């Protein structure tokens, strides 16, 4: 998405927050950053788990 909107909307797409929470200021950019970090960690852990399972 243009202008980094994918980063902003990633928590919404992942179901970790609602879009109106971004618009009305319920969530700050710091909150969005933390959620994005958590999503990245989860995805990396999943990738590692799948790679380890294939290696067995």
VMD Tcl script that draws the C-alpha trace (Angstrom):
set ca {
  {0.00 0.00 0.00}
  {1.22 3.52 -0.62}
  {2.68 5.69 2.11}
  {3.18 2.84 4.58}
  {-0.52 2.30 5.12}
  {0.10 -1.44 5.15}
  {2.04 -1.02 8.41}
  {-0.78 1.01 9.90}
  {-3.51 -1.38 8.78}
  {-1.67 -4.63 9.49}
  {-3.08 -4.95 13.05}
  {-6.59 -4.48 11.65}
  {-6.08 -7.10 8.94}
  {-4.63 -9.48 11.54}
  {-7.72 -8.99 13.73}
  {-5.78 -7.49 16.65}
  {-7.66 -4.18 16.64}
  {-10.57 -2.47 14.97}
  {-10.20 0.17 12.29}
  {-12.23 2.76 14.22}
  {-9.68 2.48 17.06}
  {-7.05 3.81 14.66}
  {-9.24 6.64 13.45}
  {-10.60 7.86 16.78}
  {-7.24 7.87 18.54}
  {-7.96 5.00 20.89}
  {-4.68 3.48 19.71}
  {-1.52 5.54 19.41}
  {1.23 4.99 16.88}
  {3.22 3.41 19.72}
  {0.39 0.91 20.19}
  {0.35 0.16 16.47}
  {4.14 -0.33 16.52}
  {3.89 -2.76 19.46}
  {1.16 -4.73 17.75}
  {3.21 -4.88 14.55}
  {6.21 -6.12 16.54}
  {4.06 -8.80 18.16}
  {2.74 -9.90 14.76}
  {6.28 -10.09 13.38}
  {7.47 -12.15 16.36}
  {4.51 -14.51 16.05}
  {5.11 -14.96 12.33}
  {8.83 -15.57 12.81}
  {8.16 -18.11 15.57}
  {5.68 -19.89 13.31}
  {8.21 -19.93 10.46}
  {10.91 -21.37 12.74}
  {8.56 -23.98 14.14}
  {7.59 -25.12 10.65}
  {11.24 -25.21 9.54}
  {12.18 -27.28 12.59}
  {9.32 -29.67 11.97}
  {10.47 -30.20 8.38}
  {13.99 -30.91 9.61}
  {12.89 -33.84 11.73}
}
mol new
graphics top color blue
foreach p $ca { graphics top sphere $p radius 0.5 }
foreach p [lrange $ca 0 end-1] q [lrange $ca 1 end] { graphics top cylinder $p $q radius 0.2 }
display resetview
